[in-house]
Amino acid sequence: MPAAVLLRTFNALLLIKMWFGFGFRALRTYAPYITLPFAAVVGFLGYKIESTISKKHTPYREPIKEARNERLITDESLQSAADVEKLRYSANVLGKNLSPSLQ
């Protein structure tokens, strides 16, 4: 009796091994046809999960170009082209960050 059970188990294992070989060969052959639907399902589920978790409304922000233009218009230092501080002569350029030991 144990020999018959052992033989049946061995035959079942051989059959499983054979079908795994067929299955992996089929997976390797038809990989593009299997991966595309799988990736589509995973992407769809991820999209749905993300849409339920994330915020629904993004507040309006002024475009960067418009904000920069408004800032340049209202900037007080650019009211006169001749009155720019960087155009004025400063006494000593190298003396701005003078070390305490050199003072």
HELIX and SHEET records of a PDB file:
HELIX    1   1 PRO A    2  THR A   29  1                                  28    
HELIX    2   2 ALA A   31  ILE A   53  1                                  23    
HELIX    3   3 ILE A   64  THR A   74  1                                  11    
HELIX    4   4 GLU A   76  LEU A   78  5                                   3    
HELIX    5   5 GLU A   85  LEU A   87  5                                   3    
HELIX    6   6 PRO A  100  LEU A  102  5                                   3    
END                                                                             
